Amino acid sequence: MKIDLVKVMGVVAVAGALSLAGCGENSGEKAGAAVDKAADKTSEAVKQAATATKEGVEKAVEKTGEAMEKAGAAVEKKGEDIQK
């Protein structure tokens, strides 16, 4: 979800930069610089979103593993209690 939002924001930034840079002298150079700047910002935002997603997944996997270990220990204890 975040990555889709970042892509949309990048497209909006590029469109805005192009529309603003299209007026006046050296409009081609300004447009190019604006596109480069928007692309850099979008790329960085995508990298940050990917890092945040990776960290979230790693935490979720860790918590799931801990929960499974606790569940396994509880099942083992119940089995021992039943055998008594």
VOKERO-478590 format. One record per residue: residue number from 1; residue in three letters; x, y, z of N, C-alpha, C, CB in turn. Coordinates in steps of 0.05 Angstrom, whole numbers, plus 5000, padded with zeros to 4 digits. Glycine has a CB too. Layout:
REM VOKERO-478590
+-------+------+--------+---------+------+---------+----------+-------+--------+---------+------+---------+----------+-------+
: guvex : sefi : n.east : n.north : n.up : ca.east : ca.north : ca.up : c.east : c.north : c.up : cb.east : cb.north : cb.up :
+-------+------+--------+---------+------+---------+----------+-------+--------+---------+------+---------+----------+-------+
:   NUM :  Ala :      X :       Y :    Z :       X :        Y :     Z :      X :       Y :    Z :       X :        Y :     Z :
...
+-------+------+--------+---------+------+---------+----------+-------+--------+---------+------+---------+----------+-------+
REM end
This chain:
REM VOKERO-478590
+-------+------+--------+---------+------+---------+----------+-------+--------+---------+------+---------+----------+-------+
: guvex : sefi : n.east : n.north : n.up : ca.east : ca.north : ca.up : c.east : c.north : c.up : cb.east : cb.north : cb.up :
+-------+------+--------+---------+------+---------+----------+-------+--------+---------+------+---------+----------+-------+
:     1 :  Met :   5016 :    4976 : 5000 :    5000 :     5000 :  5000 :   5017 :    5025 : 5000 :    4981 :     5000 :  5024 :
:     2 :  Lys :   5038 :    5025 : 5017 :    5055 :     5049 :  5018 :   5070 :    5054 : 4992 :    5075 :     5046 :  5041 :
:     3 :  Ile :   5079 :    5032 : 4979 :    5094 :     5035 :  4955 :   5076 :    5047 : 4933 :    5105 :     5008 :  4946 :
:     4 :  Asp :   5051 :    5038 : 4932 :    5032 :     5050 :  4912 :   5028 :    5079 : 4917 :    5005 :     5035 :  4913 :
:     5 :  Leu :   5025 :    5087 : 4942 :    5022 :     5115 :  4949 :   5047 :    5131 : 4941 :    5017 :     5119 :  4979 :
:     6 :  Val :   5070 :    5120 : 4945 :    5095 :     5133 :  4938 :   5097 :    5136 : 4908 :    5119 :     5117 :  4948 :
:     7 :  Lys :   5089 :    5116 : 4892 :    5089 :     5119 :  4863 :   5071 :    5141 : 4854 :    5081 :     5092 :  4850 :
:     8 :  Val :   5047 :    5142 : 4866 :    5028 :     5163 :  4858 :   5040 :    5191 : 4865 :    5001 :     5159 :  4873 :
:     9 :  Met :   5052 :    5193 : 4889 :    5064 :     5218 :  4897 :   5086 :    5226 : 4877 :    5074 :     5217 :  4926 :
:    10 :  Gly :   5101 :    5207 : 4869 :    5123 :     5212 :  4850 :   5113 :    5222 : 4823 :    5139 :     5187 :  4845 :
:    11 :  Val :   5091 :    5209 : 4813 :    5080 :     5218 :  4788 :   5069 :    5246 : 4790 :    5057 :     5199 :  4779 :
:    12 :  Val :   5055 :    5252 : 4813 :    5045 :     5279 :  4817 :   5067 :    5299 : 4819 :    5028 :     5280 :  4843 :
:    13 :  Ala :   5089 :    5292 : 4832 :    5112 :     5310 :  4835 :   5124 :    5316 : 4807 :    5133 :     5299 :  4854 :
:    14 :  Val :   5127 :    5295 : 4791 :    5139 :     5299 :  4764 :   5120 :    5316 : 4748 :    5143 :     5272 :  4751 :
:    15 :  Ala :   5094 :    5311 : 4748 :    5075 :     5327 :  4733 :   5075 :    5356 : 4741 :    5047 :     5315 :  4735 :
:    16 :  Gly :   5076 :    5360 : 4767 :    5077 :     5387 :  4778 :   5102 :    5402 : 4770 :    5074 :     5387 :  4808 :
:    17 :  Ala :   5125 :    5387 : 4772 :    5150 :     5399 :  4765 :   5151 :    5406 : 4735 :    5173 :     5380 :  4772 :
:    18 :  Leu :   5141 :    5389 : 4718 :    5140 :     5394 :  4690 :   5123 :    5418 : 4683 :    5131 :     5370 :  4674 :
:    19 :  Ser :   5100 :    5420 : 4696 :    5082 :     5442 :  4690 :   5093 :    5468 : 4699 :    5054 :     5437 :  4703 :
:    20 :  Leu :   5107 :    5468 : 4722 :    5119 :     5493 :  4731 :   5144 :    5501 : 4715 :    5127 :     5491 :  4761 :
:    21 :  Ala :   5159 :    5481 : 4707 :    5184 :     5486 :  4693 :   5179 :    5492 : 4664 :    5203 :     5462 :  4695 :
:    22 :  Gly :   5156 :    5487 : 4654 :    5150 :     5492 :  4625 :   5148 :    5521 : 4618 :    5125 :     5478 :  4618 :
:    23 :  Cys :   5147 :    5539 : 4636 :    5144 :     5567 :  4631 :   5170 :    5582 : 4632 :    5124 :     5580 :  4651 :
:    24 :  Gly :   5175 :    5601 : 4614 :    5198 :     5618 :  4615 :   5222 :    5608 : 4600 :    5206 :     5621 :  4644 :
:    25 :  Glu :   5245 :    5621 : 4605 :    5270 :     5614 :  4590 :   5282 :    5588 : 4601 :    5290 :     5637 :  4593 :
:    26 :  Asn :   5297 :    5575 : 4584 :    5310 :     5550 :  4592 :   5291 :    5530 : 4603 :    5332 :     5556 :  4612 :
:    27 :  Ser :   5267 :    5529 : 4592 :    5246 :     5512 :  4604 :   5254 :    5482 : 4602 :    5220 :     5516 :  4590 :
:    28 :  Gly :   5269 :    5475 : 4581 :    5277 :     5447 :  4578 :   5297 :    5439 : 4600 :    5290 :     5443 :  4551 :
:    29 :  Glu :   5315 :    5457 : 4606 :    5335 :     5451 :  4627 :   5321 :    5449 : 4654 :    5357 :     5471 :  4627 :
:    30 :  Lys :   5303 :    5468 : 4659 :    5288 :     5469 :  4684 :   5271 :    5444 : 4687 :    5271 :     5494 :  4687 :
:    31 :  Ala :   5258 :    5436 : 4665 :    5241 :     5412 :  4666 :   5258 :    5387 : 4672 :    5227 :     5409 :  4639 :
:    32 :  Gly :   5281 :    5386 : 4659 :    5299 :     5363 :  4663 :   5309 :    5362 : 4692 :    5323 :     5364 :  4645 :
:    33 :  Ala :   5316 :    5385 : 4703 :    5325 :     5386 :  4731 :   5303 :    5378 : 4750 :    5337 :     5414 :  4737 :
:    34 :  Ala :   5279 :    5388 : 4744 :    5256 :     5382 :  4761 :   5249 :    5352 : 4760 :    5231 :     5398 :  4752 :
:    35 :  Val :   5251 :    5340 : 4736 :    5246 :     5311 :  4734 :   5267 :    5296 : 4749 :    5245 :     5303 :  4704 :
:    36 :  Asp :   5292 :    5303 : 4747 :    5313 :     5290 :  4761 :   5309 :    5291 : 4791 :    5341 :     5302 :  4754 :
:    37 :  Lys :   5302 :    5315 : 4801 :    5297 :     5319 :  4830 :   5273 :    5302 : 4839 :    5292 :     5349 :  4836 :
:    38 :  Ala :   5252 :    5302 : 4824 :    5228 :     5286 :  4831 :   5234 :    5256 : 4831 :    5205 :     5292 :  4812 :
:    39 :  Ala :   5250 :    5248 : 4811 :    5257 :     5219 :  4809 :   5275 :    5211 : 4833 :    5273 :     5214 :  4783 :
:    40 :  Asp :   5293 :    5229 : 4841 :    5310 :     5223 :  4864 :   5293 :    5220 : 4890 :    5331 :     5244 :  4868 :
:    41 :  Lys :   5275 :    5239 : 4894 :    5258 :     5238 :  4917 :   5240 :    5214 : 4918 :    5240 :     5264 :  4919 :
:    42 :  Thr :   5229 :    5207 : 4895 :    5212 :     5183 :  4893 :   5228 :    5158 : 4898 :    5198 :     5182 :  4865 :
:    43 :  Ser :   5252 :    5156 : 4887 :    5269 :     5133 :  4891 :   5275 :    5130 : 4921 :    5294 :     5135 :  4875 :
:    44 :  Glu :   5282 :    5151 : 4934 :    5289 :     5150 :  4962 :   5264 :    5142 : 4979 :    5299 :     5177 :  4972 :
:    45 :  Ala :   5241 :    5152 : 4972 :    5217 :     5145 :  4986 :   5210 :    5116 : 4983 :    5193 :     5162 :  4977 :
:    46 :  Val :   5214 :    5105 : 4959 :    5209 :     5077 :  4954 :   5229 :    5060 : 4970 :    5212 :     5070 :  4924 :
:    47 :  Lys :   5254 :    5068 : 4971 :    5274 :     5053 :  4987 :   5266 :    5053 : 5017 :    5302 :     5065 :  4983 :
:    48 :  Gln :   5258 :    5076 : 5027 :    5250 :     5077 :  5055 :   5225 :    5060 : 5061 :    5244 :     5107 :  5063 :
:    49 :  Ala :   5206 :    5060 : 5042 :    5182 :     5044 :  5046 :   5190 :    5014 : 5045 :    5162 :     5050 :  5024 :
:    50 :  Ala :   5207 :    5007 : 5027 :    5216 :     4979 :  5026 :   5230 :    4970 : 5051 :    5234 :     4974 :  5001 :
:    51 :  Thr :   5247 :    4987 : 5062 :    5262 :     4981 :  5086 :   5242 :    4978 : 5110 :    5282 :     5003 :  5093 :
:    52 :  Ala :   5223 :    4996 : 5111 :    5203 :     4995 :  5133 :   5187 :    4969 : 5131 :    5185 :     5020 :  5132 :
:    53 :  Thr :   5180 :    4962 : 5106 :    5164 :     4937 :  5102 :   5180 :    4913 : 5110 :    5155 :     4935 :  5072 :
:    54 :  Lys :   5206 :    4913 : 5102 :    5223 :     4890 :  5109 :   5225 :    4887 : 5139 :    5251 :     4894 :  5096 :
:    55 :  Glu :   5230 :    4910 : 5153 :    5232 :     4909 :  5182 :   5207 :    4899 : 5195 :    5240 :     4937 :  5193 :
:    56 :  Gly :   5184 :    4908 : 5184 :    5158 :     4899 :  5195 :   5154 :    4869 : 5191 :    5135 :     4914 :  5182 :
:    57 :  Val :   5162 :    4859 : 5168 :    5159 :     4830 :  5163 :   5177 :    4814 : 5181 :    5165 :     4824 :  5133 :
:    58 :  Glu :   5202 :    4824 : 5185 :    5221 :     4810 :  5202 :   5210 :    4808 : 5231 :    5248 :     4824 :  5202 :
:    59 :  Lys :   5198 :    4830 : 5240 :    5187 :     4830 :  5267 :   5163 :    4811 : 5269 :    5178 :     4858 :  5276 :
:    60 :  Ala :   5146 :    4811 : 5248 :    5123 :     4793 :  5248 :   5132 :    4764 : 5248 :    5105 :     4799 :  5224 :
:    61 :  Val :   5152 :    4757 : 5233 :    5162 :     4730 :  5232 :   5173 :    4722 : 5259 :    5184 :     4727 :  5210 :
:    62 :  Glu :   5188 :    4740 : 5271 :    5199 :     4734 :  5298 :   5177 :    4729 : 5318 :    5217 :     4757 :  5307 :
:    63 :  Lys :   5156 :    4746 : 5319 :    5134 :     4743 :  5338 :   5119 :    4718 : 5332 :    5115 :     4768 :  5336 :
:    64 :  Thr :   5115 :    4711 : 5307 :    5101 :     4686 :  5300 :   5117 :    4662 : 5310 :    5097 :     4684 :  5269 :
:    65 :  Gly :   5143 :    4662 : 5306 :    5160 :     4640 :  5316 :   5158 :    4637 : 5346 :    5189 :     4645 :  5308 :
:    66 :  Glu :   5158 :    4660 : 5360 :    5156 :     4659 :  5390 :   5129 :    4648 : 5398 :    5159 :     4687 :  5402 :
:    67 :  Ala :   5108 :    4656 : 5384 :    5081 :     4646 :  5391 :   5079 :    4616 : 5385 :    5060 :     4661 :  5374 :
:    68 :  Met :   5092 :    4607 : 5363 :    5091 :     4578 :  5357 :   5107 :    4562 : 5378 :    5103 :     4573 :  5329 :
:    69 :  Glu :   5129 :    4573 : 5388 :    5144 :     4559 :  5408 :   5128 :    4557 : 5434 :    5171 :     4574 :  5414 :
:    70 :  Lys :   5114 :    4578 : 5441 :    5097 :     4577 :  5465 :   5074 :    4557 : 5462 :    5085 :     4605 :  5471 :
:    71 :  Ala :   5062 :    4557 : 5438 :    5040 :     4538 :  5433 :   5051 :    4509 : 5434 :    5027 :     4544 :  5406 :
:    72 :  Gly :   5074 :    4505 : 5422 :    5086 :     4478 :  5423 :   5092 :    4469 : 5451 :    5111 :     4477 :  5406 :
:    73 :  Ala :   5102 :    4487 : 5468 :    5107 :     4480 :  5496 :   5082 :    4474 : 5511 :    5122 :     4503 :  5510 :
:    74 :  Ala :   5060 :    4489 : 5505 :    5035 :     4484 :  5518 :   5023 :    4457 : 5510 :    5015 :     4506 :  5511 :
:    75 :  Val :   5026 :    4450 : 5484 :    5016 :     4424 :  5474 :   5032 :    4402 : 5487 :    5018 :     4422 :  5443 :
:    76 :  Glu :   5058 :    4405 : 5489 :    5075 :     4385 :  5501 :   5067 :    4381 : 5531 :    5105 :     4393 :  5499 :
:    77 :  Lys :   5063 :    4403 : 5545 :    5055 :     4401 :  5573 :   5028 :    4386 : 5576 :    5053 :     4429 :  5586 :
:    78 :  Lys :   5009 :    4393 : 5559 :    4983 :     4380 :  5560 :   4986 :    4350 : 5555 :    4963 :     4392 :  5539 :
:    79 :  Gly :   5003 :    4343 : 5536 :    5008 :     4315 :  5530 :   5020 :    4300 : 5554 :    5026 :     4312 :  5507 :
:    80 :  Glu :   5038 :    4313 : 5568 :    5050 :     4302 :  5592 :   5029 :    4299 : 5614 :    5074 :     4318 :  5602 :
:    81 :  Asp :   5012 :    4319 : 5617 :    4991 :     4318 :  5637 :   4971 :    4296 : 5632 :    4976 :     4345 :  5639 :
:    82 :  Ile :   4965 :    4291 : 5607 :    4946 :     4270 :  5599 :   4958 :    4242 : 5606 :    4939 :     4272 :  5569 :
:    83 :  Gln :   4984 :    4239 : 5602 :    4996 :     4214 :  5607 :   4998 :    4207 : 5636 :    5024 :     4214 :  5594 :
:    84 :  Lys :   4995 :    4226 : 5654 :    4997 :     4221 :  5683 :   4974 :    4206 : 5694 :    5001 :     4246 :  5697 :
+-------+------+--------+---------+------+---------+----------+-------+--------+---------+------+---------+----------+-------+
REM end
